[in-house]
Amino acid sequence: LPTILQRTDQVKDQYDYVIVGGGTAGLTVADRLTESGKYSVLVIEYGVFQNGSAVTTVGLGFLGITDPALSFNFSSAPQTSLGGRSFPVLVGKMLGGSSGHNGMQVHRGQKEDYDRWSSYFGSNSCGWGWDDILPYFKKAWHFHPPNKDLATQNGIKYDAKYWGTSSNIHASWPTFTWSFLKTEMAAFGDIPGVQYPPDSGAGQPGAFWYPTSADPGPVLRSFSRPGHWDGISDARPNYHTITGQQVLKVLFDKQNRATGVSYLPVGSTNLSAALSVKAKKEVIMAAGTIHTPQILQASGVGPKKLLKDAKIDVVVDLPGVGANFQDHVYQIGATFNLNNFPPVPEPNDLFNNATFMALAQAEFDANRTGPLTIASGNCGAFLPFPLISPSSFSTIASRYESQPAGAYLPPNTDPLVVAGYAAQKKALASTLRSKSSAVYNFFLRGSRNESAIVYLHPLSRGTVQIAPSDPYFTQPTVDWRALTNPADADVLVEFTRFTRRYWALPALQKYQPVEAAPGANVTDPKDIVAWLRGNMNPSVYHPIGTAAMMPRDLGGVVGQDLLVYGTKGLSVVDASVFPDLPGAYTQQTVYAVAEKAADLIKGRQ
Ligand SMILES: Cc1cc2nc3c(=O)[nH]c(=O)nc-3n(C[C@H](O)[C@H](O)[C@H](O)COP(=O)(O)OP(=O)(O)OC[C@H]3O[C@@H](n4cnc5c(N)ncnc54)[C@H](O)[C@@H]3O)c2cc1C
């Protein structure tokens, strides 16, 4: 059989496992489940095999981000707290999913993030704290140390003990850095309390360098398709893949056992022509945070009222499906331009300086080295809130903690989801008070214009819901509800103040930093928040939480075994299971969760 089944009639009637979505998590799990040869697996992927330069090129990062051939790219619900603006929902649509067009930044959360996930299960918690997940970070990533000179010149700290070397997913380093980064990183050391952890993977906040998801041999993007599929699916007769197919729903028997899925070629809307395939052991959901809840809801697993509105028979009333939606927010202000930038290359030169770009391209073509080995970035500050706002962090955390749990959730939120948010609120108030968790991220570019600040633990919660009139073929309604919780505004005002404090450091004055946004004259918190509502972006493409791993009585969708409550033989393995955001971008954790998921699934035998 060919690597990718060419026709749906080549799909067998039944496999041990059917995996919905051949993305980051889906292909990782499929690789691990097929490696012993004992189990048959079918991966059904909506997108197709894509290997063009927009996917594989490392330089400049995500070139394919909005390309409709590579990306689901549709409009969100208007954000009521952001002046009614809508935003594009961008998630990967190809074999490899979002790992095929992400920004390639590789870092993991802090120890406390994973311990917090585990804490939601109280005395029943097992298997998801930092000590449990650390072996999976090691299994998931092959670490290549940076070039010695580069590390010495830039003060790049790393410690290989936090990493493994067996995976085909690579974490490597550019051979060149923008020299102003060294100045920016050093300046953080002038702020009391900022640490430089021993490695980006040490589970500690601070200012640190981190690798790129690139294969250092050919200097190409390393993602789940080359890492967990190319050549592997071909070599294993027990591993089938079909692409260009949309899974419509999970099929259940009368005992709520998932027996398989139904699907249609992408583009067809003829439900009566839907095909089906059976899963003997498990249906594994890996369609990502936006589409896993869509498919579950369309299958009758979700909030009863929504299913009723969509005239879908309820299999399990599970109010958490599509609730608890979170993403990192950015474009949150305090943008600075450096009016006296030193005479050194900087990232804008790749766009504005044709000679520099031509030289960079020539160097890359000749040696695979130079500026075009940088994706979207390799260092930044990941800082605790007490350090950002020594005078207000405690008041802000307490004010947040004393909110009634349901006060800022969507109207008519189910009591179980409210209970889950109450648990998160308690835990996240501790995160706001902690010196060991990062809340603020300044992703440094070494540029004369710096603005990339990311809020790592937003407290507002959104929803992803099927369109009741057309659950299958209309994209789900994605509503981040960014900035609906006033505590987020409190935190973001402190972020602006802190960023100003950073640029006011004596060591940076010779570069003449000038605030471009919101503007040095915007100092009243009300005015800062008004600016945020008009300018911030609710997504930096790290959606999570819509099938959360939480106890069922806290609105959870899956347990610690990743099985969907109220069903049998149905699990979720993608970013939708994160109960809340780690203090880091999401891909490293997605791979680790998927590695652990594969062990859990195999362990069920
Ligand atoms: C533009 C962008 C930039 C990012 N940058 C970074 C970064 O620099 N660093 C970082 O750590 N993280 C980054 N991320 C986040 C990270 O890539 C994601 O968190 C991670 O890849 C998500 O993995 P997943 O398995 O949950 O979903 P995905 O990898 O998105 O996989 C879901 C798959 O399911 C398929 N699918 C969807 N619906 C169906 C259906 N009905 N039937 C069949 N298949 C279906 C999709 O086509 C897709 O292939 C970025 C993400 C994006 C989108």
The ligand as a Gaussian input file, in Angstrom:
#p B3LYP/6-31G(d) Opt

LIG

0 1
 C        0.782000      30.126000      13.665000
 C        1.189000      29.378000      14.884000
 C        2.397000      29.703000      15.525000
 C        2.790000      29.011000      16.666000
 N        4.029000      29.241000      17.207000
 C        4.466000      28.471000      18.234000
 C        5.791000      28.589000      18.717000
 O        6.622000      29.335000      18.189000
 N        6.150000      27.825000      19.782000
 C        5.278000      26.969000      20.385000
 O        5.643000      26.322000      21.370000
 N        4.023000      26.807000      19.931000
 C        3.609000      27.519000      18.855000
 N        2.353000      27.327000      18.347000
 C        1.451000      26.388000      19.034000
 C        1.693000      24.913000      18.726000
 O        2.128000      24.739000      17.404000
 C        0.379000      24.157000      18.989000
 O        0.038000      24.288000      20.359000
 C        0.435000      22.667000      18.688000
 O        1.043000      22.409000      17.452000
 C       -0.980000      22.102000      18.706000
 O       -0.939000      20.712000      18.491000
 P       -2.288000      19.841000      18.428000
 O       -1.874000      18.442000      18.225000
 O       -3.114000      20.161000      19.622000
 O       -3.103000      20.395000      17.181000
 P       -2.663000      20.497000      15.645000
 O       -1.205000      20.294000      15.493000
 O       -3.233000      21.767000      15.148000
 O       -3.366000      19.248000      14.966000
 C       -4.740000      19.144000      14.690000
 C       -4.901000      18.436000      13.365000
 O       -6.246000      18.008000      13.230000
 C       -6.658000      18.231000      11.886000
 N       -8.120000      18.316000      11.866000
 C       -8.889000      19.324000      12.298000
 N      -10.190000      19.028000      12.109000
 C      -10.241000      17.801000      11.572000
 C      -11.299000      16.951000      11.140000
 N      -12.582000      17.310000      11.261000
 N      -10.989000      15.756000      10.588000
 C       -9.688000      15.362000      10.450000
 N       -8.654000      16.143000      10.835000
 C       -8.928000      17.333000      11.405000
 C       -5.942000      19.501000      11.502000
 O       -5.856000      19.642000      10.094000
 C       -4.599000      19.318000      12.168000
 O       -3.666000      18.671000      11.323000
 C        1.930000      28.006000      17.208000
 C        0.736000      27.679000      16.574000
 C        0.363000      28.342000      15.418000
 C       -0.929000      27.960000      14.756000

